[in-house]
Amino acid sequence: MKIGVVADDLTGANATGVRLSKQGFSAATVVYRDQIPDSQELDAVSIDTDTRYANQQSVVKRIRKTMQSFREWNAKVICKRIDSTIRGNIGLEIDTMLEEVEENSLAVVVASFPDSGRISSGGYLLVDGIPVQATDVAKDPVMPITQSFIPDIIQNQSEQPVGHIGLDKVLAGNSRLREAFDEQINQQNRIVVVDAVTDEEIDTIAETIAGIETVKIIPVDPGPLTAAYSRSFLNQFNDSGKMIVTVGSVTTLTGQQLRYLIDKTASNPVYVSAEKLATLTTSWEEEVQRATAEALERINENDVLIITTYQEGSGLIDFHSIAEKEKAPQDALAKRITDGLAKITRLVLERTQHSIQGCFTSGGDVTASLCAICMASGIKLMDEVLPLAAYGKMIGGHFPGLPIVTKGGMVGDKKAIFTSVKHLKTTYTKRSAQR
């Protein structure tokens, strides 16, 4: 699947390309005068039209040329990158793209960029909590921003009817948001501005519009919506493969990350008793077999299979007492836990009838045990999902080429495991779509 991004300046084109790269796409930036590189590796291209301050005739000419380039390149998704302070010829550029795509098309504008302090609520764009018209962009010598209500800014530049969906509809979830979009489509609005304050809300919007088949969607935004929509659109090609998440860390942060993952994926974890694994007795093998059987049942129900020793409300293991009782070193007992989790994961990989998209492991000890028990000689590193979270593929062993994301137990925010799982899913479905 190929993604084309129409950007009105070079830095914006690069910024959106980087966000697509972080979603697992291979991205590049070119200027509108040049040809798209003839490379089989590229699946996302941002074209800089340099139209932010251009006259109307130049805007239309360059947008049309860019759209023609994307048609020849066979781009399946077309997005519009706009300035995060909504400067430029946004309305005219959207109009031209709508004409070039097809009559039955809809531009969805999400001006929010939460990581950069840009959010939209009530239709108004706020920059670090201040209406955009009260910031320095109001003094732009070429195109000053004199208002903050996004629908009016676009309507003043566009010949198409502009609608608005408020934050309340976004917060109500995908079903209610879909109804709101259907209402806008029935009202024949060709441009719809949607509020968003967080990345989670942008994800909700992306997931919702990716499921709309009645019209051709053009995401319009500073970058986050384009990346989220491209990922959600691509996931429609998913062939229902499963993912395995193996977590041995017992930190509070890990608990938050697991809770977020569970809430977002509706997964029902397989809880493994750390006490029954922290032993040299037969209870280790018994717990491994019990958890494996449960996991093989659970993977039929959940796309994301979570195998973990972390359970909310449970206390830490008293390694000192167990070590005295078993007359074994504490580090040896700790390794029995990670080896147990690794063996359960390996047995599921071997016995399940489902295709596996990839694995995620939290904690270096768990990752090392999984590689050892799967007889892998290492991991071929390919990408950084997050700082200190790496994506790669197993080298050799029982599952050569198995995609895996590894992360430290104290790494990332509450969304870190979910983000890692999304990266695995996007990378897998991208490969599937190319077959």
N, C-alpha and C positions, 0 to 999 in steps of 0.2 A: 504494500500500500504506500502510495506517495502523497506527501503533504506539501502544499504550496502556500507560502506566506507572503502577502503583499505588504511591504513596510514602507513608510514614507521617509525614513532616514536610515543611515547605515548602522548607527549604534543600536537602534531599535530592532533592526533586522538581526543583528548579532545576539542581542539579549534574548529574543524569542528562540533563535536557533539553539542557544545554550540550554534553555529550558526543555526543548524537545530532546536534546542530547541526553539530558538527565532522565528522560523517560525511556531511554533505550533506542531512540532513533539516531540514525547517522545523518547529521545536518551540515549544511553549508550555506554561505551567503554569497550572492552575486549582485551586480548592479544591472539595471534594466537594459543597458546597452549591450551587455554580454550574453552569450549563450549559456544555458544551464550545462554544467559539466557532464560529459558523457561518461558517467561512472555507474556501474551496477551496484556500488556500495551505498550510494546516496538514496535516502528515502524521505528526506525533508530538506526543502530549499526555501530560503528567504530571499526575496528579490527587493532590493532598495530602489524605489522609484524616484526618490529625492523630490517628493511633491509637497512637502509640508508647507512651503511658502511659494510654490509655483502658481502661475496664473491658471485659470480654469481650462483653457485650451490645452495647455501642457499636461495638466492633471489627467484629463480624459484620454489624451493620446498615450501617455505612459502607462496608465492603468490598463487600457485595452491591449497594448503591446505585451504587458506582463501577463495578462490573462491568456493571451494567445500562446505565449511561451509555456504556460502551465498546461494548456490543452495538448500541445505537442508533446510535452513530457509525460502526459497521461496522469496528472495529479488527481487523486480521488477526493481529497479534502482540500478546500481553499479557505484560508483564513485572512483576516485583515488586522495587521498590527497598527495600533494607534498610540499616540503619545500619552503617557501616564497623567498628564495634566490637560488632556483633551485639546491641545493646540492643533492647528492644521485645517486642511480641507476635508474633514471627516465625512460630512454629509455627502459631498460631491463624489468622493472616492467610493463610498458605500453604494450610492446610486449607480455609478458606472459598473461596479462589480455585479450588482444585482441584474443589470441589463445583460452583462456578458455571461452570467451563469445560466439562467433560464427564468422564464416568467414566474414559475412556481417556486420561488425561493424566499428565504427569510434571513435577515441579518440580525444576530443576537449580540447586543452590545453590553459587555460587562467591563466598565471602566476601572474596576478595582484592581489594585496590586498591593495586597496586604503587607508583603515583605518590605515594600518601599513606603509604607505609611499612607497609601492611597486606598480609600474605601468609599463605597457609595451607599447611601441610605436615604430613603424618601425621594430618590431620583437625584440627589445632590452629591457632588463629588467633594470629598474632604481630603485635605492633605495634612497629615499629622494633626487631625482634628479641626483644621481650619478650612472654611469654604475656599475653593480654589481661586475664586475671584479676589480673595483677600491676601493671596500670596504673591510672590515676586513675578509669577507668570502674568499677572495683571498688567505688568509694565513691559511685556514683550513688545519691542519696537515695531515689529512687523505685524503680528497678529495677537494683540492683547486679549486676555480672557476677562470679560466684563460681567459674566454671570456664572452660576455654579449648577444650575438645573440642567442635567445632561440631556433630557429629551428636547428641551427648547434649543439648546446649542446645536444639536444635530438637525432639528426641524428647520432652523433658520438657514441651513446650508443644503437641505434636501428637498426634493420634490415628492418624496414618498411619505405616506402617513407613518408617524412614529408613535408607538405605544410604550407603556411602562408597566413592569411587574415589580411590586414592592417586596421588601425583605420578609414580610409576614408570610407570603406565599412560598418563598424559598425555604424558610425555617419549618414550614409545614411538611416538607419532604417531597419525594419524587412524584407521588401520585397527585397531590394537590398542585404542585408546580406544573405538571403536565396539563392539568385542566386549565390552568392560567394561560399556558401557551396556546392551547386549543382555542380559547376565547379570543386571544389576540389574532390568531390565524383566521378565525371566522369573521372577525371585524375587518379583515383584509389589510391589517397593518403589515408593512413590508420590513419595518425596522422596529425591534423591541429592545428597550433598555431594561436591564435587570439589576437589582440591587445585590450587593454582596459585601460582607464585612470581613469574612475569614476565608482561608483557603478551602476549608471544609464546605462552605456554602458554594464556592466556585466549583468544587467537585460535584456537588449535588446538581448544579445547573448543567454541567458538562454531561453527567450521566443521563439527565432527563432529555436534553436535546439530541443526544446520540441515538436515542430511541425513537425519535420522530422521523417517520418515513413519508409523511404526506407532503412535505416540502423539502427543498434542498437548503441545508443550514450553512450559513457563513458566520463563524465566530468572529467577533470584533472586540479586540481588547489589547492591553499592553503586554500580554504574554501568558499569564497563568491560565486563562480559559482555553487558549489555543492548545497548550500542552495537555491540559486535562481532557479536553474534547477529543484530541487526536488519540489519546490513550483509550478513552471510552469507546470511540468509534472502531478502533482496531480490535478491541476485545469482542466485538460482535462476530469476529472470525474465529473465536476461540472454539476448539473442538472438545471442550469439557474436560480437559486434563486437570489433574489435581496437584496441590502443593502440600508439602509437609513442613511444618514449623516445629523445630525441636528446641526447647528452652530449658536450661538447667540452672540459670541464674536465679537467685532468691532476693535480689535487691528490690526496694520499693519502686524504683524506676521501672524495673522489668515488669512488676505487677501492673503499673499504669499502662505500659505499652501493650501488655497482653489484654487488659480490659478494653483498651481502645480497639485492638484488632478483633476481639470477640464481638464488640458492639457493631463494628463496621461490616463484618462478614457473617454474623449470626452463627459462628462456629461453636460447637460444643466440645471443649477440650477433653482429651484423655489424661486424667490426672494419675501420675505414677508416684507411688510411695517412696520417698527418699530413704526413709528408715529401713524399708525392706530391701533396698538396693545397697545400703551402706553396711554390707556384711559379707563374710566369706562363707556363709552357710547356704543351704539349699533354697532359702527364701528369695535369694537373688534370682535364680532361674525361674522360680515359681511366679515372681512378680513380672519378670520379663515376658513370660508366656501369657499371663493374664492380660497385661496391658496390650500386647500385640494382638490378641484375639479381639479385645475391645476396639483397638484402632482399626482393624480390618473391617469391622462392622461400621464404625463411625465414618470411615472414608467414603462409604456408599451414600451417606447423607450430606456430608460437608465437602465443599470444594477445597477448603483450607483445613487440613488435619493438624491440630495442635497437640503435641505430645510434651508434657511438662511436669516437673516436680514442684512447680510453684502453685500454691493454692492459697487464696485470700484467707487470712485469719489463722493460718498455720504458723507455728513457731519454728525457730531454727533447730537443727539437729544438734544434739549434745554429743559431738564427736568424741570428746574426752571420755565420757562414760562408756560409749560403745567400744572405743579402742581398748579400754581396760578390760572389758568383758570378753572381747574377741582376741585380746593379746595381739593386736595388729596396729601398725602405724596409722595415724589419722589421715595422712595424705593418701595411703593405699585405700582406705575406706571411701574417701572422697572420689578417688578415681573409679571405684566400683559404681558409683552413681552415674558418672558421665559415660562409662562403658555400657551401663545398663540402658541408658537413653539411646546411645548409639546403636546398640544391638536391636532394640525395638524398632528404630527407624530403618535399619537394614532389613529386618524381617518383613516389614510392611512393604518396602521397595521390592523385595523378592516375590512376595506372595500376592500382592494386590493385582486385580485384573484391570485396574484403571491406568491410563497413561499418566506419568508424573511430569508436571511442568518444571519442577525444581524443588530444592530444599532451602530452608533458612535455618541457621543455627545461631543461637545467642550464647556467647561465652567461648573463650579460646579453648578451654579444656574439652567442652562438648564437641567443638569442631575437630580438634585433634583426635578425639576418640572415634568420631564418625569416620574420618579418613582412615584411621588404623583398622577399624573393624570392617570397613568396606574394601580394605587392601589397596586404597588409592595411594599413589606415590607423592601426591601433592595436589595443588589447585592452580590451574592456569588463570592468572588474574587478567581481567578484561576491562573492568570499569569500577569507578567509585560511586556507589549509590548515595552515600552520605559520608561525611568525615568519619573515618575509622569503620566504615561499613563497605566491604568489598564484594564485587560480583565476579564470579569466575566459573570454571568448569573443572570437575574432577579429572585427574590424570590417571589413567590406568585403573586397575582394580576391577571390582565387580560391576561398577557403573561408570565406565569411561564416558566423559563428555556430559555428565549430569550437571545441569546448571545449579549453582549454589550461591547464596549470599550469606556472608558471615559478619557478625557484629559483636562487639564487646558488650558485656552486661550493663555497663555504666555509660553507654554511648547513646546520644540522641535524645529527642523529646518524646512525648507520649505517642507520637505518630510514627516513630522510627521503624518498628517492625512492620506495620501496615504499609509504609512507604517501600520497604524492602520487598514485601510480597507483591506489591503493584509493579515494581520493577521487573521481578521475575515473570509475572503474568504478561506484561507488555512485550518483553523480549521473546517470550515463548510464542505468543500469538503473532508477533511480527514475522517470525520464522515460518509459522504455519501458513500465514497469508501469502508468503512468497513461494510456497511449494506448488 
